[in-house]
């Protein structure tokens, strides 16, 4: 039996998100870029914190789970919304895909703890 490329994520899997993640690999259109500082912290209360070199933002996170792909939505307190496709969510791996204009961005995170 072949595994589907985008493995459906369950509500149970989402509990794996509830921790602090550090960005380990960042790529644009499949080309790995110089590492950048980014930490994501997800709380079971639906709040998140994102720390980058220049700023810290906080807000609410939600996930929409579909058989084909699962979407992570970050609504920050200043009213901006970021949307990611959850490519992988495992005990020690979080892969997020997003688009900036026509550039596909892949971010691979590892647990910070």
Secondary structure, 3 states (H helix, E strand, C coil): CCCCCCCCCCHHHHHHHCCEEEEEEEEECCEECCCCCEEEEECCCCEEEEEECCCEEEEEEEEEECCCCEEEEEEECCCCEEEEEEEEEECCEEEEEEEECCEEEEEEEEECC
